[in-house]
Amino acid sequence: MQSRDRVAVITGASRGIGAAIATRFSQDGLAVVLNANEPSVHDVVDRIRAAGGRAIAVEGDVTNAESVSALYDEAERAFGRVDISVQNAGVITIARIEEMTESEWDKVLAVNTKGVFLCCREAIARIRKHGQGGRLINTASGQARQGFIFTPHYAASKFGVLGITQSLAREVAKERITVNAFCPGIIGTDMWSYNDTNWGKLLGNYKPGELMEEWVRNIPMGRSGTAEEVAALVSFLAGPDASYITGQAINVDGGLIMS
C-alpha cells in the first residue's frame, strides 16, 4: 500500500510531540486525523494543509468512550479507513505524596492509561475492517522505565502503557497489526517547561531553566531532544521497514536511560 493511501489518527496533537508526529506523517504522504481537547489543534491542521497535506481536526476527550468512537468514525468518514493510531494524549502533575489529591491521581491515570486503552480498542476494530494490518503506537515515557520523585501517578500510568502495549501486541500479531511504544526523555516541549518549573520548586530554589540545565548535563549526548526527533522514530514504526517489530518500547532520550 502506498503512503498516500494510509490514514493515521494522532491524539494529543495540538502541540509538542503530537503536532510533530502529525506533521511528519503528512510529509510522509499519510492523511492525518488530529485529536486534542483544545481548539489549537485546528491551527496545526491549518499548517499541514498550507503545506499541501490532507488533515482534519477532531476535538474530543480520550477518557470518554463515546468521544473516542466519534473520533474514529470521523476518520473513516473523512478518509475511508484507519491504518495507524498514535496514542499520544498525556498529562502530568507534580506534587509531594502528602499533597497529591485523589483527583490528580485519577486524571493522570484516566488520560495516560485509560485513554490509551480506549483508543487502542477502537483502532483495532477499525483496522480489522479492511484486514490489511496496521500500526498502534503508544506514547510511554522514561518514567515507564523508572519512576521519579513527586510523580508516582505519572510513573504508574506510563508503566501501564507498556503493559497494554505488550499484551495487545501478542493478541493481534497474527493479524499483521503491530503494537509498539516509545519512551521520550527530556524533550523541548511545553510539558518540560512545566516540569522544570514545578520540579524546581519542590527540589530546591531553582530559577526557571536551571533544573533543566542540570538534568541535561546528565544526558550522554549533552542536550535535550526535539519533538521532530521523536516523530522520526514514530514515522519508522508506522512504516513498512518496521513490519517485524512489535511489543517493543524504544527510548528516545539521548542515552539517558539505557535499557
Wavefront OBJ file of the C-alpha trace (Angstrom):
o trace
v 0.000 0.000 0.000
v 1.286 3.465 -0.890
v 1.762 6.037 1.875
v -0.838 8.314 0.287
v -3.486 5.616 0.829
v -2.846 5.262 4.560
v -4.685 7.122 7.292
v -3.337 7.922 10.749
v -5.096 9.107 13.893
v -2.954 11.030 16.394
v -4.237 12.050 19.826
v -2.730 14.874 21.840
v -1.864 16.519 18.531
v -2.375 20.200 19.312
v 1.280 20.826 20.198
v 4.607 19.276 21.123
v 5.291 15.685 20.172
v 1.778 15.039 18.852
v 1.861 18.001 16.475
v 5.332 16.964 15.284
v 4.128 13.403 14.602
v 1.133 14.650 12.641
v 3.349 16.950 10.604
v 5.890 14.203 9.900
v 3.166 11.742 8.885
v 1.775 14.298 6.468
v 5.237 14.816 4.998
v 5.405 11.022 4.609
v 2.246 11.218 2.487
v -0.335 9.988 5.013
v -3.742 11.523 5.610
v -3.874 12.578 9.253
v -6.646 12.976 11.807
v -5.585 15.163 14.701
v -7.315 14.910 18.072
v -6.987 17.096 21.160
v -9.178 18.627 23.814
v -8.288 22.201 22.859
v -9.121 24.366 19.817
v -5.461 24.977 18.957
v -5.465 21.585 17.229
v -7.131 23.361 14.289
v -4.073 25.605 13.956
v -1.876 22.543 13.442
v -4.269 21.270 10.770
v -4.156 24.646 9.034
v -0.355 24.491 8.885
v -0.416 20.953 7.489
v -2.966 21.894 4.830
v -0.998 25.010 3.894
v 1.953 22.705 3.179
v -0.218 20.561 0.889
v -1.189 17.824 3.357
v -4.520 16.150 3.992
v -5.652 16.692 7.558
v -8.691 17.192 9.748
v -9.085 18.090 13.401
v -11.481 16.395 15.804
v -11.762 17.841 19.285
v -12.581 15.294 21.965
v -11.807 13.563 25.243
v -9.752 10.363 25.120
v -11.092 9.310 28.527
v -14.661 9.108 27.182
v -15.580 6.023 25.136
v -18.253 7.817 23.102
v -15.863 10.625 22.247
v -13.200 8.129 21.186
v -15.657 6.227 18.995
v -16.728 9.500 17.371
v -13.084 10.312 16.615
v -12.581 7.111 14.624
v -15.992 7.496 12.984
v -14.883 10.901 11.732
v -11.584 9.487 10.473
v -13.446 6.892 8.419
v -15.934 9.460 7.109
v -13.179 11.784 6.008
v -10.660 9.325 4.587
v -12.388 5.940 4.334
v -10.280 3.872 6.731
v -7.847 3.809 9.648
v -4.394 2.215 9.333
v -2.321 3.789 12.094
v -3.216 5.105 15.514
v -0.838 7.013 17.778
v -1.986 7.234 21.388
v -0.148 10.357 22.455
v -2.524 12.347 24.675
v -0.971 12.776 28.107
v -0.913 14.894 31.247
v 1.327 15.240 34.272
v 1.120 16.910 37.654
v 3.901 17.196 40.230
v 3.299 17.098 43.982
v 4.630 15.682 47.223
v 2.798 12.489 48.109
v 1.139 14.033 51.179
v -0.216 16.847 48.993
v -1.242 14.769 45.979
v -5.007 14.591 45.629
v -7.123 11.659 44.565
v -8.449 13.742 41.673
v -4.889 14.310 40.418
v -4.216 10.585 40.546
v -7.460 9.768 38.757
v -6.962 12.353 35.998
v -3.411 11.261 35.139
v -4.347 7.570 35.041
v -7.512 8.321 33.064
v -5.783 10.282 30.309
v -2.471 8.443 30.127
v -3.610 4.835 30.577
v -7.372 4.546 30.136
v -7.125 6.828 27.119
v -4.569 4.520 25.512
v -6.819 1.516 26.186
v -9.917 3.169 24.700
v -8.110 4.377 21.583
v -6.332 1.063 21.005
v -9.596 -0.824 21.376
v -11.317 1.406 18.841
v -8.373 1.479 16.445
v -8.064 -2.309 16.365
v -11.738 -2.633 15.472
v -11.354 -0.157 12.594
v -8.103 -1.688 11.300
v -9.714 -5.136 11.298
v -12.394 -3.892 8.893
v -10.016 -3.786 5.948
v -7.948 -6.812 7.024
v -4.649 -5.401 5.785
v -2.920 -4.939 9.097
v -1.930 -1.714 10.767
v 0.092 0.024 13.431
v -0.646 1.052 17.001
v 1.997 3.293 18.578
v 1.728 4.366 22.208
v 3.474 7.220 23.976
v 5.155 5.983 27.139
v 7.986 7.833 28.911
v 11.342 7.462 30.572
v 9.143 7.029 33.632
v 7.902 3.792 32.118
v 11.468 2.586 32.769
v 11.982 4.041 36.233
v 9.789 6.183 38.436
v 10.817 9.595 39.665
v 10.207 11.736 42.711
v 6.843 13.542 43.127
v 5.188 11.743 40.177
v 4.118 8.228 41.288
v 0.821 8.587 39.421
v 2.584 9.522 36.185
v 5.035 6.634 36.506
v 2.177 4.226 37.211
v 0.288 5.485 34.170
v 3.271 5.027 31.867
v 4.230 1.593 33.221
v 0.610 0.776 32.416
v 1.110 1.884 28.820
v 3.907 -0.664 28.432
v 1.663 -3.379 29.840
v -1.093 -2.512 27.377
v 1.437 -2.428 24.529
v 2.891 -5.868 25.248
v -0.476 -7.502 25.887
v -2.113 -6.198 22.723
v 0.974 -6.951 20.629
v 0.574 -10.622 21.459
v -3.177 -10.572 20.876
v -3.206 -9.058 17.386
v 0.165 -10.130 15.978
v -1.241 -12.718 13.588
v -3.491 -10.035 12.068
v -0.429 -8.054 10.948
v -1.183 -5.350 13.491
v 1.928 -4.255 15.331
v 1.783 -2.537 18.719
v 4.788 -0.599 19.953
v 5.612 2.223 22.337
v 8.221 4.931 22.551
v 9.719 6.432 25.692
v 10.726 10.084 25.341
v 13.261 11.549 27.726
v 13.819 15.289 28.127
v 12.259 16.869 25.053
v 11.965 20.600 24.382
v 8.183 20.897 24.734
v 5.655 22.795 26.862
v 5.372 19.815 29.202
v 9.057 20.000 30.014
v 8.780 23.732 30.691
v 6.106 22.858 33.247
v 8.300 20.100 34.669
v 11.281 22.408 35.008
v 9.255 24.989 36.929
v 7.349 22.663 39.225
v 10.034 20.088 39.986
v 12.365 23.046 40.513
v 10.109 24.476 43.203
v 9.958 21.194 45.114
v 13.581 20.129 44.674
v 15.150 23.442 45.668
v 15.393 27.121 44.962
v 15.915 26.754 41.214
v 15.381 29.600 38.801
v 13.490 28.803 35.575
v 15.706 26.741 33.308
v 18.344 25.866 35.925
v 16.973 22.442 36.813
v 16.620 21.519 33.144
v 20.220 22.534 32.532
v 21.345 20.358 35.437
v 19.427 17.347 34.133
v 20.629 17.823 30.563
v 24.230 17.620 31.793
v 23.486 14.016 32.780
v 22.429 13.065 29.252
v 25.311 11.346 27.418
v 24.567 13.327 24.248
v 24.647 16.543 26.282
v 21.394 18.058 25.053
v 17.637 17.732 25.205
v 15.772 16.202 22.301
v 13.325 17.733 19.867
v 9.764 16.757 19.073
v 10.863 16.230 15.476
v 13.429 13.625 16.552
v 10.696 11.723 18.382
v 8.455 11.996 15.331
v 11.198 10.460 13.179
v 11.117 7.293 15.292
v 7.320 7.154 15.165
v 7.464 7.549 11.386
v 9.736 4.496 11.230
v 7.467 2.435 13.499
v 4.498 3.354 11.305
v 6.259 2.384 8.100
v 6.966 -0.809 6.164
v 10.518 -1.194 7.489
v 9.107 -1.851 10.987
v 6.826 -4.684 9.900
v 8.629 -7.276 12.098
v 8.813 -5.132 15.227
v 6.056 -5.483 17.817
v 5.647 -5.384 21.582
v 8.658 -3.101 21.937
v 9.297 0.135 23.813
v 12.069 2.289 22.368
v 13.800 5.037 24.325
v 14.262 8.437 22.669
v 16.398 10.200 25.264
v 19.969 10.759 24.095
v 21.165 7.771 26.152
v 19.774 8.973 29.490
v 18.292 5.560 30.240
v 19.997 2.594 28.602
v 17.808 -0.491 28.816
l 1 2 3 4 5 6 7 8 9 10 11 12 13 14 15 16 17 18 19 20 21 22 23 24 25 26 27 28 29 30 31 32 33 34 35 36 37 38 39 40 41 42 43 44 45 46 47 48 49 50 51 52 53 54 55 56 57 58 59 60 61 62 63 64 65 66 67 68 69 70 71 72 73 74 75 76 77 78 79 80 81 82 83 84 85 86 87 88 89 90 91 92 93 94 95 96 97 98 99 100 101 102 103 104 105 106 107 108 109 110 111 112 113 114 115 116 117 118 119 120 121 122 123 124 125 126 127 128 129 130 131 132 133 134 135 136 137 138 139 140 141 142 143 144 145 146 147 148 149 150 151 152 153 154 155 156 157 158 159 160 161 162 163 164 165 166 167 168 169 170 171 172 173 174 175 176 177 178 179 180 181 182 183 184 185 186 187 188 189 190 191 192 193 194 195 196 197 198 199 200 201 202 203 204 205 206 207 208 209 210 211 212 213 214 215 216 217 218 219 220 221 222 223 224 225 226 227 228 229 230 231 232 233 234 235 236 237 238 239 240 241 242 243 244 245 246 247 248 249 250 251 252 253 254 255 256 257 258 259
